[in-house]
Amino acid sequence: MKADIPIPYSRALVTGGAGFIGSHLTQALCERGCRVVVLDNFSSGNRSNLAGFDDDIEIVDGDIRDLSLLESAADGCEAVFHQAAVVSVPQTVEDPVGSALVNETGTLHVLEAARRAGAARVVIASSSAVYGDDPHVPKRESMPVRPMSPYAVHKAVGEQHADVYHRLYGLETVSLRYFNVYGPRQDPGSPYSGVISIFLSRAAAGLRPVIFGDGKQYRDFIYVSDVVKANLLAAATTAAAGGRFNIGTGEITRIRELWDRIAELAGTGLEPEFQAPRAGDIVASVADIDRARSVLGFSPRTTFSTGLRKTWQWFAEAGQERGRHADSH
Protein backbone atom coordinates (compact mmCIF):
# COMPACT_ATOMS: atom_id res chain seq x y z
CA MET A 1 0.00 0.00 0.00
CA LYS A 2 2.94 2.31 0.63
CA ALA A 3 3.52 3.34 -2.97
CA ASP A 4 0.06 3.17 -4.49
CA ILE A 5 -1.63 6.11 -2.73
CA PRO A 6 0.49 9.26 -2.72
CA ILE A 7 -0.66 11.83 -0.16
CA PRO A 8 -0.73 15.44 -1.41
CA TYR A 9 -0.15 16.83 2.09
CA SER A 10 3.05 17.45 4.00
CA ARG A 11 1.48 17.86 7.44
CA ALA A 12 -1.64 16.25 8.91
CA LEU A 13 -3.46 16.02 12.23
CA VAL A 14 -4.79 12.66 13.41
CA THR A 15 -7.12 12.84 16.40
CA GLY A 16 -7.10 9.60 18.35
CA GLY A 17 -3.83 8.83 16.59
CA ALA A 18 -2.59 6.51 19.35
CA GLY A 19 -5.65 4.30 19.12
CA PHE A 20 -6.32 1.13 17.17
CA ILE A 21 -7.19 2.57 13.76
CA GLY A 22 -5.55 5.93 14.37
CA SER A 23 -2.09 4.47 14.99
CA HIS A 24 -2.19 2.42 11.79
CA LEU A 25 -3.28 5.53 9.90
CA THR A 26 -0.53 7.61 11.52
CA GLN A 27 2.06 5.03 10.51
CA ALA A 28 0.82 4.97 6.91
CA LEU A 29 1.01 8.76 6.68
CA CYS A 30 4.55 8.78 8.08
CA GLU A 31 5.59 6.16 5.55
CA ARG A 32 4.48 8.54 2.82
CA GLY A 33 6.60 11.39 4.12
CA CYS A 34 3.79 13.26 5.85
CA ARG A 35 4.59 14.92 9.15
CA VAL A 36 1.85 13.90 11.62
CA VAL A 37 0.50 15.63 14.68
CA VAL A 38 -1.16 13.05 16.93
CA LEU A 39 -3.73 14.42 19.37
CA ASP A 40 -4.84 11.84 21.92
CA ASN A 41 -5.92 11.91 25.56
CA PHE A 42 -4.79 8.28 25.97
CA SER A 43 -8.05 7.22 27.58
CA SER A 44 -8.06 4.27 25.21
CA GLY A 45 -5.06 4.97 22.96
CA ASN A 46 -1.64 3.62 23.86
CA ARG A 47 1.76 5.17 23.32
CA SER A 48 3.15 1.73 22.53
CA ASN A 49 1.01 1.76 19.37
CA LEU A 50 3.28 4.52 18.07
CA ALA A 51 6.56 2.76 18.79
CA GLY A 52 8.89 2.56 15.82
CA PHE A 53 7.73 5.70 14.08
CA ASP A 54 7.42 8.12 16.98
CA ASP A 55 10.39 10.15 15.70
CA ASP A 56 8.24 11.21 12.74
CA ILE A 57 5.32 12.52 14.76
CA GLU A 58 4.45 15.23 17.23
CA ILE A 59 2.32 14.03 20.13
CA VAL A 60 -0.18 16.39 21.74
CA ASP A 61 -1.61 14.93 24.95
CA GLY A 62 -5.06 16.45 25.03
CA ASP A 63 -8.77 16.23 24.40
CA ILE A 64 -10.95 17.17 21.43
CA ARG A 65 -13.29 18.95 23.84
CA ASP A 66 -10.54 21.58 24.18
CA LEU A 67 -11.07 23.80 21.13
CA SER A 68 -8.06 26.04 21.74
CA LEU A 69 -5.78 23.01 22.01
CA LEU A 70 -7.24 21.59 18.80
CA GLU A 71 -6.65 24.90 17.03
CA SER A 72 -3.02 24.82 18.10
CA ALA A 73 -2.62 21.18 17.01
CA ALA A 74 -4.24 21.86 13.63
CA ASP A 75 -2.08 24.90 12.90
CA GLY A 76 -0.21 24.32 9.66
CA CYS A 77 -1.98 21.01 8.95
CA GLU A 78 -3.36 20.61 5.45
CA ALA A 79 -5.44 17.54 6.28
CA VAL A 80 -7.23 16.35 9.41
CA PHE A 81 -8.19 12.74 10.10
CA HIS A 82 -10.73 12.56 12.91
CA GLN A 83 -10.60 9.19 14.69
CA ALA A 84 -11.05 10.23 18.33
CA ALA A 85 -14.34 9.24 19.95
CA VAL A 86 -16.10 7.44 22.74
CA VAL A 87 -16.61 4.24 20.77
CA SER A 88 -18.21 2.05 23.43
CA VAL A 89 -21.92 1.83 22.70
CA PRO A 90 -22.70 0.78 26.32
CA GLN A 91 -20.74 3.78 27.59
CA THR A 92 -22.80 6.13 25.44
CA VAL A 93 -25.97 4.49 26.77
CA GLU A 94 -24.82 4.91 30.38
CA ASP A 95 -23.55 8.46 29.85
CA PRO A 96 -25.31 9.96 26.82
CA VAL A 97 -24.52 13.56 27.76
CA GLY A 98 -20.85 13.09 28.60
CA SER A 99 -20.22 10.96 25.52
CA ALA A 100 -22.05 13.48 23.33
CA LEU A 101 -19.66 16.19 24.52
CA VAL A 102 -16.85 14.09 23.07
CA ASN A 103 -18.51 12.66 19.99
CA GLU A 104 -20.77 15.52 18.88
CA THR A 105 -19.20 18.67 20.32
CA GLY A 106 -15.74 17.21 19.85
CA THR A 107 -16.40 16.59 16.15
CA LEU A 108 -17.70 20.13 15.80
CA HIS A 109 -14.50 21.37 17.44
CA VAL A 110 -12.40 19.35 14.98
CA LEU A 111 -14.25 20.85 12.03
CA GLU A 112 -13.97 24.37 13.41
CA ALA A 113 -10.28 24.00 14.22
CA ALA A 114 -9.65 22.69 10.70
CA ARG A 115 -11.57 25.62 9.21
CA ARG A 116 -9.65 28.18 11.25
CA ALA A 117 -6.35 26.49 10.38
CA GLY A 118 -7.16 26.63 6.66
CA ALA A 119 -6.96 22.85 6.26
CA ALA A 120 -7.83 21.54 2.83
CA ARG A 121 -9.70 18.42 3.91
CA VAL A 122 -11.17 16.65 6.93
CA VAL A 123 -11.83 12.90 6.88
CA ILE A 124 -14.23 11.79 9.60
CA ALA A 125 -14.65 8.30 11.02
CA SER A 126 -18.35 7.51 11.01
CA SER A 127 -20.03 4.14 11.49
CA SER A 128 -22.40 1.62 9.97
CA ALA A 129 -24.29 2.01 13.26
CA VAL A 130 -26.15 4.92 11.65
CA TYR A 131 -28.22 2.38 9.68
CA GLY A 132 -29.63 0.93 12.90
CA ASP A 133 -31.93 -2.04 12.58
CA ASP A 134 -33.05 -1.38 9.01
CA PRO A 135 -33.52 -4.97 7.77
CA HIS A 136 -32.55 -4.20 4.18
CA VAL A 137 -29.14 -5.45 3.08
CA PRO A 138 -26.69 -4.58 1.77
CA LYS A 139 -26.52 -1.16 3.40
CA ARG A 140 -26.36 1.70 0.91
CA GLU A 141 -25.49 5.30 1.63
CA SER A 142 -28.84 6.38 0.17
CA MET A 143 -30.73 4.56 2.94
CA PRO A 144 -32.21 6.69 5.74
CA VAL A 145 -30.36 6.67 9.04
CA ARG A 146 -32.10 4.89 11.92
CA PRO A 147 -29.80 5.26 14.93
CA MET A 148 -30.58 2.88 17.80
CA SER A 149 -28.06 4.15 20.35
CA PRO A 150 -26.56 7.46 21.47
CA TYR A 151 -23.34 6.39 19.75
CA ALA A 152 -25.14 6.02 16.42
CA VAL A 153 -26.83 9.39 16.92
CA HIS A 154 -23.44 10.98 17.58
CA LYS A 155 -22.02 9.58 14.35
CA ALA A 156 -25.05 10.68 12.31
CA VAL A 157 -24.85 14.18 13.80
CA GLY A 158 -21.12 14.30 13.05
CA GLU A 159 -21.86 13.60 9.40
CA GLN A 160 -24.42 16.41 9.38
CA HIS A 161 -21.92 18.84 10.87
CA ALA A 162 -19.39 17.80 8.21
CA ASP A 163 -21.97 18.39 5.47
CA VAL A 164 -22.76 21.87 6.80
CA TYR A 165 -19.08 22.82 7.02
CA HIS A 166 -18.63 21.66 3.43
CA ARG A 167 -21.62 23.56 2.07
CA LEU A 168 -21.41 26.66 4.25
CA TYR A 169 -17.67 27.21 4.62
CA GLY A 170 -16.24 25.30 1.67
CA LEU A 171 -14.25 22.96 3.92
CA GLU A 172 -13.74 19.70 2.08
CA THR A 173 -15.14 16.94 4.30
CA VAL A 174 -15.50 13.19 3.79
CA SER A 175 -17.37 10.83 6.12
CA LEU A 176 -16.41 7.15 6.14
CA ARG A 177 -18.94 4.71 7.54
CA TYR A 178 -16.80 1.92 8.96
CA PHE A 179 -18.29 -1.53 9.24
CA ASN A 180 -16.69 -4.07 11.62
CA VAL A 181 -13.00 -3.19 11.77
CA TYR A 182 -10.51 -5.68 13.18
CA GLY A 183 -6.78 -6.28 13.25
CA PRO A 184 -3.59 -5.87 15.30
CA ARG A 185 -3.53 -3.30 18.12
CA GLN A 186 -7.24 -3.71 18.85
CA ASP A 187 -7.31 -3.89 22.62
CA PRO A 188 -9.15 -7.06 23.72
CA GLY A 189 -9.80 -5.42 27.09
CA SER A 190 -11.53 -2.42 25.53
CA PRO A 191 -15.31 -2.00 25.84
CA TYR A 192 -15.24 -1.75 22.05
CA SER A 193 -13.04 -4.74 21.52
CA GLY A 194 -15.52 -6.23 19.08
CA VAL A 195 -16.58 -9.82 18.69
CA ILE A 196 -13.32 -10.90 17.03
CA SER A 197 -11.16 -9.71 19.93
CA ILE A 198 -13.59 -11.19 22.44
CA PHE A 199 -13.51 -14.57 20.70
CA LEU A 200 -9.72 -14.44 20.43
CA SER A 201 -9.51 -13.73 24.16
CA ARG A 202 -11.74 -16.68 24.96
CA ALA A 203 -9.86 -19.01 22.64
CA ALA A 204 -6.49 -18.01 24.08
CA ALA A 205 -7.76 -18.56 27.62
CA GLY A 206 -9.31 -21.93 26.79
CA LEU A 207 -12.80 -20.63 27.52
CA ARG A 208 -16.02 -21.12 25.62
CA PRO A 209 -17.38 -18.04 23.89
CA VAL A 210 -20.93 -16.81 24.34
CA ILE A 211 -23.00 -16.38 21.21
CA PHE A 212 -26.21 -14.44 21.64
CA GLY A 213 -28.82 -15.93 19.34
CA ASP A 214 -28.35 -18.85 17.00
CA GLY A 215 -25.03 -17.68 15.52
CA LYS A 216 -26.51 -17.24 12.06
CA GLN A 217 -26.41 -13.46 12.34
CA TYR A 218 -23.71 -11.97 10.15
CA ARG A 219 -21.35 -9.04 9.88
CA ASP A 220 -19.05 -7.42 7.35
CA PHE A 221 -15.54 -7.60 8.85
CA ILE A 222 -12.89 -5.35 7.33
CA TYR A 223 -9.18 -5.51 8.11
CA VAL A 224 -7.61 -2.36 9.54
CA SER A 225 -5.11 -1.86 6.69
CA ASP A 226 -8.03 -1.59 4.25
CA VAL A 227 -9.66 1.03 6.47
CA VAL A 228 -6.40 2.97 6.40
CA LYS A 229 -6.37 2.68 2.62
CA ALA A 230 -9.89 4.14 2.53
CA ASN A 231 -8.79 7.10 4.64
CA LEU A 232 -5.82 7.81 2.39
CA LEU A 233 -8.01 7.65 -0.70
CA ALA A 234 -10.62 9.89 0.94
CA ALA A 235 -7.93 12.47 1.64
CA ALA A 236 -6.41 12.34 -1.85
CA THR A 237 -9.45 11.98 -4.13
CA THR A 238 -10.81 15.31 -5.35
CA ALA A 239 -14.28 13.94 -6.13
CA ALA A 240 -14.72 12.61 -2.59
CA ALA A 241 -15.31 16.06 -1.06
CA GLY A 242 -18.71 16.29 0.59
CA GLY A 243 -19.31 12.55 0.32
CA ARG A 244 -20.27 9.70 2.63
CA PHE A 245 -18.92 6.24 1.93
CA ASN A 246 -19.44 2.75 3.29
CA ILE A 247 -16.13 1.15 4.17
CA GLY A 248 -16.50 -2.61 4.32
CA THR A 249 -15.86 -5.63 2.13
CA GLY A 250 -19.33 -6.48 0.87
CA GLU A 251 -18.84 -10.03 2.18
CA ILE A 252 -20.53 -11.68 5.13
CA THR A 253 -19.28 -13.86 7.95
CA ARG A 254 -21.74 -15.53 10.31
CA ILE A 255 -20.90 -15.36 14.00
CA ARG A 256 -20.85 -19.13 14.44
CA GLU A 257 -18.54 -19.45 11.44
CA LEU A 258 -16.29 -16.80 12.99
CA TRP A 259 -15.84 -18.86 16.14
CA ASP A 260 -15.16 -22.02 14.14
CA ARG A 261 -12.36 -20.23 12.27
CA ILE A 262 -10.84 -18.84 15.45
CA ALA A 263 -11.09 -22.20 17.19
CA GLU A 264 -9.20 -23.76 14.29
CA LEU A 265 -6.45 -21.12 14.51
CA ALA A 266 -6.21 -21.60 18.27
CA GLY A 267 -6.30 -25.39 18.06
CA THR A 268 -9.27 -25.70 20.37
CA GLY A 269 -12.36 -27.86 20.06
CA LEU A 270 -14.46 -25.82 22.47
CA GLU A 271 -18.09 -25.38 21.52
CA PRO A 272 -19.75 -22.01 22.03
CA GLU A 273 -22.38 -21.34 24.66
CA PHE A 274 -25.60 -20.02 23.15
CA GLN A 275 -27.74 -17.51 24.99
CA ALA A 276 -30.87 -15.58 24.13
CA PRO A 277 -30.49 -12.74 21.64
CA ARG A 278 -29.86 -9.36 23.22
CA ALA A 279 -32.39 -6.60 22.76
CA GLY A 280 -31.37 -4.28 19.96
CA ASP A 281 -28.81 -6.61 18.42
CA ILE A 282 -28.65 -6.31 14.65
CA VAL A 283 -29.12 -9.58 12.78
CA ALA A 284 -27.62 -8.68 9.41
CA SER A 285 -25.07 -6.07 8.40
CA VAL A 286 -23.08 -5.92 5.18
CA ALA A 287 -21.86 -2.98 3.12
CA ASP A 288 -22.58 -2.02 -0.43
CA ILE A 289 -19.24 -0.46 -1.39
CA ASP A 290 -20.10 0.52 -4.96
CA ARG A 291 -19.88 4.23 -4.16
CA ALA A 292 -16.48 3.88 -2.48
CA ARG A 293 -15.27 1.76 -5.37
CA SER A 294 -16.43 4.16 -8.08
CA VAL A 295 -15.53 7.49 -6.43
CA LEU A 296 -12.55 6.61 -4.25
CA GLY A 297 -11.20 3.71 -6.26
CA PHE A 298 -11.45 1.68 -3.05
CA SER A 299 -11.39 -2.09 -2.98
CA PRO A 300 -10.39 -4.15 0.07
CA ARG A 301 -7.27 -6.25 -0.42
CA THR A 302 -7.10 -8.41 2.69
CA THR A 303 -9.19 -11.56 2.67
CA PHE A 304 -10.91 -12.47 5.90
CA SER A 305 -8.81 -15.63 6.25
CA THR A 306 -5.58 -13.67 5.89
CA GLY A 307 -6.67 -10.85 8.18
CA LEU A 308 -7.91 -13.20 10.87
CA ARG A 309 -4.66 -15.16 10.79
CA LYS A 310 -2.58 -11.97 11.10
CA THR A 311 -4.76 -10.77 13.96
CA TRP A 312 -4.44 -14.08 15.80
CA GLN A 313 -0.65 -14.01 15.38
CA TRP A 314 -0.47 -10.49 16.78
CA PHE A 315 -2.81 -11.39 19.60
CA ALA A 316 -0.76 -14.44 20.56
CA GLU A 317 2.50 -12.45 20.47
CA ALA A 318 0.98 -9.58 22.45
CA GLY A 319 -0.25 -12.06 25.05
CA GLN A 320 3.22 -13.52 25.41
CA GLU A 321 4.66 -10.02 25.80
CA ARG A 322 2.11 -9.22 28.51
CA GLY A 323 3.11 -12.43 30.26
CA ARG A 324 6.81 -11.53 30.15
CA HIS A 325 6.01 -8.05 31.45
CA ALA A 326 3.98 -9.50 34.32
CA ASP A 327 6.81 -11.87 35.22
CA SER A 328 9.19 -8.94 35.58
CA HIS A 329 7.31 -7.52 38.57
Secondary structure, DSSP 8 states (H G I E B T S, - for coil): -TTTS--S-SEEEEETTTSHHHHHHHHHHHHTT-EEEEEE--SS--GGGGTTSGGGEEEEE--TT-HHHHHHHHTT-SEEEE------HHHHHH-HHHHHIIIIIHHHHHHHHHHHHT-SEEEEEEEGGGGTT---SSB-TTS-----SHHHHHHHHHHHHHHHHHHHH--EEEEEEE-EEE-TT--TTSTT-HHHHHHHHHHHHT---EEESSS--EE-EEEHHHHHHHHHHHHH-GGGTT-EEEES-S--EEHHHHHHHHHHHHT-----EEE---TT--SB--B--HHIIIII-----S-HHHHHHHHHHHHHHHHHHHHHHHHT-
